[in-house]
């Protein structure tokens, strides 16, 4: 069965174009801030767990 890239591209671009008008700039800023906070917390917890497991093995 042959895949038709035109239909897939049309569906993807139609979905994207229907979502774009609903995105507000405040939502983008909020998303960026939450992503940064999440990354910092994840990194901190990883370092803490690494330190805790390192001190257990000594």
C-alpha positions as a Markdown table, in Angstrom:
| # | Residue | x | y | z |
|---|---|---|---|---|
| 1 | Unk | 0.0 | 0.0 | 0.0 |
| 2 | Unk | 1.4 | 3.4 | -1.0 |
| 3 | Unk | 1.4 | 6.1 | 1.6 |
| 4 | Unk | 0.2 | 9.5 | 0.4 |
| 5 | Unk | 2.3 | 12.2 | 1.9 |
| 6 | Unk | 0.1 | 14.9 | 0.6 |
| 7 | Unk | -2.8 | 13.9 | 2.8 |
| 8 | Unk | -0.5 | 13.6 | 5.9 |
| 9 | Unk | 1.0 | 17.0 | 5.2 |
| 10 | Unk | -2.4 | 18.6 | 4.6 |
| 11 | Unk | -3.8 | 17.1 | 7.9 |
| 12 | Unk | -0.7 | 18.2 | 9.9 |
| 13 | Unk | -0.7 | 21.8 | 8.5 |
| 14 | Unk | -4.5 | 22.1 | 8.9 |
| 15 | Unk | -4.2 | 21.1 | 12.5 |
| 16 | Unk | -1.4 | 23.5 | 13.1 |
| 17 | Unk | -3.2 | 26.4 | 11.4 |
| 18 | Unk | -6.3 | 25.7 | 13.5 |
| 19 | Unk | -4.3 | 25.8 | 16.7 |
| 20 | Unk | -2.1 | 28.8 | 16.0 |
| 21 | Unk | -4.9 | 31.5 | 16.4 |
| 22 | Unk | -5.8 | 30.1 | 19.8 |
| 23 | Unk | -2.4 | 30.5 | 21.3 |
| 24 | Unk | -1.9 | 33.6 | 23.4 |
| 25 | Unk | 1.5 | 35.1 | 24.1 |
| 26 | Unk | 0.9 | 34.9 | 27.8 |
| 27 | Unk | 0.5 | 31.1 | 27.4 |
| 28 | Unk | 3.8 | 30.9 | 25.7 |
| 29 | Unk | 5.6 | 32.8 | 28.4 |
| 30 | Unk | 3.9 | 30.7 | 31.1 |
| 31 | Unk | 4.9 | 27.5 | 29.3 |
| 32 | Unk | 8.5 | 28.7 | 29.0 |
| 33 | Unk | 8.7 | 29.6 | 32.7 |
| 34 | Unk | 7.1 | 26.3 | 33.8 |
| 35 | Unk | 9.6 | 24.4 | 31.6 |
| 36 | Unk | 12.6 | 26.2 | 33.1 |
| 37 | Unk | 11.3 | 25.7 | 36.6 |
| 38 | Unk | 10.7 | 22.0 | 35.9 |
| 39 | Unk | 14.1 | 21.5 | 34.4 |
| 40 | Unk | 15.8 | 23.2 | 37.4 |
| 41 | Unk | 13.8 | 21.1 | 39.9 |
| 42 | Unk | 14.5 | 17.9 | 37.9 |
| 43 | Unk | 18.3 | 18.6 | 37.8 |
| 44 | Unk | 18.4 | 19.5 | 41.5 |
| 45 | Unk | 16.6 | 16.3 | 42.5 |
| 46 | Unk | 18.9 | 14.3 | 40.2 |
| 47 | Unk | 22.0 | 15.8 | 41.9 |
| 48 | Unk | 20.4 | 15.2 | 45.4 |
| 49 | Unk | 19.7 | 11.5 | 44.6 |
| 50 | Unk | 23.2 | 11.1 | 43.2 |
| 51 | Unk | 24.7 | 12.6 | 46.3 |
| 52 | Unk | 22.5 | 10.4 | 48.6 |
| 53 | Unk | 23.4 | 7.2 | 46.8 |
| 54 | Unk | 27.1 | 8.1 | 46.6 |
| 55 | Unk | 27.2 | 8.7 | 50.4 |
| 56 | Unk | 25.5 | 5.4 | 51.0 |
| 57 | Unk | 28.1 | 3.4 | 49.2 |
| 58 | Unk | 31.1 | 4.8 | 51.2 |
